[in-house]
């Protein structure tokens, strides 16, 4: 573990809005507490990183690999019509990459999801089911380590 990973702390807003699922070699995988959309976030475990260009070339490549693996897994698991992947950071400066599963009948289609609907809570059973499925699908993928902190 390098110094930047030792100093890594999840931004308070991300911590409040998500559950931790686990870690890829570079990024922590989070799930948004919003059942309107299957919505996941990758956060590089590097202190002080606010932009993708703050990562080394090797880390940028690793983040893209993790993002691609996650996108494919989510698209298959949730039978996505489209995967929205975005890094905004206007409200939360810590670098994080949203992975949102979209459907033509979701509340925000075809526009962006931000500010469209109030967050809808998941049931404990829904969260447990999603985490179990992700654990099976991500097991062994890019050295993913499950580390659930959900209800």
C-alpha positions as CSV (number, residue, x, y, z in Angstrom):
1,X,0.0,0.0,0.0
2,X,1.5,3.3,-1.0
3,X,1.4,6.6,0.9
4,X,-1.4,8.1,-1.2
5,X,-3.6,5.1,-0.6
6,X,-2.9,5.2,3.2
7,X,-4.1,8.9,3.2
8,X,-7.2,8.1,1.1
9,X,-10.5,9.0,2.8
10,X,-13.9,8.9,1.1
11,X,-15.5,12.3,0.7
12,X,-18.2,12.8,3.3
13,X,-21.0,13.3,0.7
14,X,-20.0,10.0,-1.1
15,X,-19.9,8.3,2.3
16,X,-23.4,9.5,3.2
17,X,-25.0,8.7,-0.2
18,X,-23.5,5.3,-0.9
19,X,-22.7,1.8,0.4
20,X,-19.2,0.4,0.0
21,X,-19.2,-2.8,-2.1
22,X,-15.5,-3.5,-2.3
23,X,-12.2,-2.7,-3.9
24,X,-10.7,-3.2,-7.3
25,X,-6.9,-2.8,-7.4
26,X,-7.2,1.0,-7.8
27,X,-10.8,2.0,-7.1
28,X,-13.3,1.6,-4.3
29,X,-16.7,0.4,-5.7
30,X,-19.7,2.2,-4.2
31,X,-23.5,1.8,-4.8
32,X,-25.8,4.8,-4.6
33,X,-28.6,4.7,-2.1
34,X,-31.1,5.4,-4.9
35,X,-33.3,2.7,-6.3
36,X,-34.5,4.9,-9.2
37,X,-31.5,3.6,-11.1
38,X,-28.9,0.9,-10.6
39,X,-26.1,3.5,-9.9
40,X,-22.5,2.7,-8.9
41,X,-19.4,4.8,-8.4
42,X,-15.7,4.1,-8.7
43,X,-13.4,6.2,-6.6
44,X,-9.6,5.9,-7.0
45,X,-8.0,5.2,-3.6
46,X,-5.6,8.1,-3.9
47,X,-5.5,11.1,-1.6
48,X,-6.0,14.6,-3.1
49,X,-7.0,13.4,-6.6
50,X,-9.7,15.6,-8.1
51,X,-9.1,15.1,-11.8
52,X,-8.3,12.0,-13.9
53,X,-5.1,13.7,-15.1
54,X,-3.9,13.7,-11.5
55,X,-3.5,10.0,-11.8
56,X,-0.3,8.5,-13.3
57,X,-0.6,7.1,-16.8
58,X,-0.6,3.5,-15.3
59,X,-3.4,4.5,-12.9
60,X,-5.5,6.1,-15.6
61,X,-5.2,2.9,-17.6
62,X,-6.2,0.8,-14.6
63,X,-9.2,3.1,-13.9
64,X,-10.4,2.6,-17.5
65,X,-10.0,-1.2,-17.2
66,X,-11.9,-1.2,-13.9
67,X,-14.6,1.0,-15.4
68,X,-15.0,-1.2,-18.5
69,X,-15.2,-4.3,-16.4
70,X,-17.8,-2.7,-14.1
71,X,-19.8,-1.3,-17.0
72,X,-20.0,-4.7,-18.8
73,X,-20.9,-6.5,-15.5
74,X,-23.7,-4.0,-14.7
75,X,-25.0,-3.9,-18.3
76,X,-25.3,-7.7,-18.2
77,X,-26.6,-8.0,-14.7
78,X,-29.3,-5.3,-15.0
79,X,-30.0,-5.8,-18.8
80,X,-29.2,-2.1,-19.4
81,X,-30.6,-0.2,-22.4
82,X,-27.6,2.1,-22.0
83,X,-24.7,2.6,-19.6
84,X,-24.1,6.3,-18.6
85,X,-20.5,6.8,-17.3
86,X,-19.5,10.2,-16.2
87,X,-17.0,12.1,-14.0
88,X,-18.4,15.5,-13.0
89,X,-17.1,16.5,-9.6
90,X,-18.9,19.9,-9.4
91,X,-20.4,19.2,-5.9
92,X,-17.9,16.5,-4.8
93,X,-14.4,17.4,-5.8
94,X,-12.9,14.0,-5.1
95,X,-12.4,12.1,-8.4
96,X,-15.2,9.6,-8.8
97,X,-16.7,7.9,-11.9
98,X,-20.5,7.3,-12.0
99,X,-21.8,4.2,-13.7
100,X,-25.6,4.5,-14.1
101,X,-27.7,1.8,-15.7
102,X,-30.4,3.4,-17.9
103,X,-33.7,2.2,-19.3
104,X,-36.1,3.8,-21.7
105,X,-38.7,3.7,-18.9
106,X,-36.6,5.2,-16.1
107,X,-37.8,8.5,-14.5
108,X,-35.1,10.6,-16.2
109,X,-34.9,9.0,-19.7
110,X,-33.5,10.2,-22.0
111,X,-31.9,13.0,-20.1
112,X,-29.3,13.0,-17.3
113,X,-30.4,11.7,-13.9
114,X,-29.2,14.6,-11.7
115,X,-32.0,16.6,-10.1
116,X,-34.8,14.7,-11.8
117,X,-36.2,12.6,-8.9
118,X,-35.9,12.3,-5.2
119,X,-33.7,9.3,-4.2
120,X,-35.9,6.2,-3.7
121,X,-34.7,3.9,-0.9
122,X,-33.8,0.3,-1.5
123,X,-35.2,-2.4,0.7
124,X,-32.6,-4.4,2.7
125,X,-33.5,-7.5,0.6
126,X,-32.9,-5.6,-2.7
127,X,-29.4,-4.4,-1.5
128,X,-28.5,-7.9,-0.3
129,X,-29.6,-9.4,-3.6
130,X,-27.6,-6.9,-5.7
131,X,-24.5,-7.4,-3.6
132,X,-24.7,-11.2,-3.8
133,X,-25.0,-11.0,-7.6
134,X,-22.2,-8.6,-7.9
135,X,-20.0,-10.7,-5.7
136,X,-20.5,-13.7,-8.0
137,X,-20.0,-11.7,-11.2
138,X,-17.0,-9.8,-10.0
139,X,-15.3,-12.6,-8.2
140,X,-11.8,-13.0,-9.6
141,X,-12.3,-10.0,-12.0
142,X,-9.3,-7.7,-11.8
143,X,-8.6,-8.9,-8.3
144,X,-11.9,-7.5,-6.9
145,X,-12.2,-7.8,-3.1
146,X,-15.7,-7.7,-1.7
147,X,-16.0,-5.4,1.4
148,X,-19.7,-4.8,2.0
149,X,-20.9,-2.1,4.5
150,X,-24.6,-2.2,3.6
151,X,-27.5,-2.9,5.9
